[in-house]
Amino acid sequence: ARDFDRQVAELQVRAAVLNGYTALAIPVTEPVG
């Protein structure tokens, strides 16, 4: 159970990091006019 919990926590951390990088990479477009 401990190993599985560690794997889940690690995946959550990786997902959070990837989401953070993708959020930074996505340009914020605002309509002009």
N, CA and C atoms as an extended XYZ file, in Angstrom:
99
Properties=species:S:1:pos:R:3:atomname:S:1:resname:S:1:resid:I:1 pbc="F F F"
N         0.843       -1.194        0.000 N   ALA     1
C         0.000        0.000        0.000 CA  ALA     1
C         0.880        1.246        0.000 C   ALA     1
N         1.972        1.193        0.758 N   ARG     2
C         2.847        2.368        0.818 CA  ARG     2
C         3.435        2.668       -0.556 C   ARG     2
N         3.903        1.619       -1.246 N   ASP     3
C         4.500        1.829       -2.559 CA  ASP     3
C         3.476        2.422       -3.523 C   ASP     3
N         2.246        1.889       -3.486 N   PHE     4
C         1.211        2.406       -4.396 CA  PHE     4
C         0.925        3.871       -4.088 C   PHE     4
N         0.822        4.211       -2.819 N   ASP     5
C         0.561        5.604       -2.439 CA  ASP     5
C         1.691        6.503       -2.932 C   ASP     5
N         2.907        6.020       -2.818 N   ARG     6
C         4.038        6.829       -3.285 CA  ARG     6
C         3.957        7.050       -4.784 C   ARG     6
N         3.593        5.999       -5.514 N   GLN     7
C         3.479        6.123       -6.967 CA  GLN     7
C         2.392        7.127       -7.325 C   GLN     7
N         1.257        7.057       -6.629 N   VAL     8
C         0.154        7.988       -6.915 CA  VAL     8
C         0.596        9.408       -6.629 C   VAL     8
N         1.259        9.626       -5.497 N   ALA     9
C         1.715       10.966       -5.137 CA  ALA     9
C         2.713       11.470       -6.172 C   ALA     9
N         3.609       10.593       -6.622 N   GLU    10
C         4.608       11.014       -7.607 CA  GLU    10
C         3.935       11.394       -8.923 C   GLU    10
N         2.937       10.612       -9.332 N   LEU    11
C         2.228       10.936      -10.570 CA  LEU    11
C         1.511       12.271      -10.428 C   LEU    11
N         0.925       12.530       -9.259 N   GLN    12
C         0.230       13.802       -9.054 CA  GLN    12
C         1.216       14.958       -9.151 C   GLN    12
N         2.403       14.787       -8.586 N   VAL    13
C         3.409       15.846       -8.650 CA  VAL    13
C         3.823       16.072      -10.098 C   VAL    13
N         4.067       14.977      -10.828 N   ARG    14
C         4.471       15.116      -12.232 CA  ARG    14
C         3.373       15.809      -13.022 C   ARG    14
N         2.124       15.433      -12.794 N   ALA    15
C         1.018       16.050      -13.522 CA  ALA    15
C         0.946       17.537      -13.198 C   ALA    15
N         1.134       17.887      -11.939 N   ALA    16
C         1.074       19.300      -11.547 CA  ALA    16
C         2.189       20.079      -12.231 C   ALA    16
N         3.390       19.506      -12.290 N   VAL    17
C         4.512       20.194      -12.938 CA  VAL    17
C         4.230       20.351      -14.425 C   VAL    17
N         3.763       19.276      -15.070 N   LEU    18
C         3.473       19.354      -16.501 CA  LEU    18
C         2.382       20.386      -16.755 C   LEU    18
N         1.342       20.404      -15.925 N   ASN    19
C         0.266       21.369      -16.100 CA  ASN    19
C         0.800       22.780      -15.934 C   ASN    19
N         1.721       22.971      -14.998 N   GLY    20
C         2.294       24.298      -14.793 CA  GLY    20
C         3.086       24.737      -16.011 C   GLY    20
N         3.900       23.851      -16.570 N   TYR    21
C         4.693       24.220      -17.735 CA  TYR    21
C         3.794       24.478      -18.940 C   TYR    21
N         2.779       23.639      -19.137 N   THR    22
C         1.886       23.840      -20.284 CA  THR    22
C         1.112       25.139      -20.111 C   THR    22
N         0.723       25.464      -18.891 N   ALA    23
C        -0.003       26.711      -18.651 CA  ALA    23
C         0.891       27.902      -18.991 C   ALA    23
N         2.180       27.800      -18.667 N   LEU    24
C         3.102       28.891      -18.984 CA  LEU    24
C         3.333       28.965      -20.491 C   LEU    24
N         3.302       27.821      -21.163 N   ALA    25
C         3.598       27.795      -22.590 CA  ALA    25
C         2.414       28.282      -23.414 C   ALA    25
N         1.187       28.176      -22.864 N   ILE    26
C         0.010       28.586      -23.624 CA  ILE    26
C        -0.067       30.111      -23.642 C   ILE    26
N        -0.084       30.736      -24.812 N   PRO    27
C        -0.184       32.192      -24.871 CA  PRO    27
C        -1.588       32.663      -24.499 C   PRO    27
N        -1.647       33.740      -23.759 N   VAL    28
C        -2.953       34.282      -23.356 CA  VAL    28
C        -3.396       35.268      -24.415 C   VAL    28
N        -4.469       34.908      -25.140 N   THR    29
C        -4.962       35.765      -26.223 CA  THR    29
C        -6.179       36.548      -25.748 C   THR    29
N        -6.155       37.855      -26.000 N   GLU    30
C        -7.294       38.695      -25.624 CA  GLU    30
C        -7.824       39.385      -26.878 C   GLU    30
N        -9.140       39.385      -27.032 N   PRO    31
C        -9.702       40.042      -28.216 CA  PRO    31
C        -9.440       41.547      -28.161 C   PRO    31
N        -9.036       42.113      -29.285 N   VAL    32
C        -8.754       43.548      -29.352 CA  VAL    32
C        -9.842       44.224      -30.167 C   VAL    32
N       -10.323       45.327      -29.663 N   GLY    33
C       -11.373       46.045      -30.361 CA  GLY    33
C       -12.692       45.786      -29.670 C   GLY    33
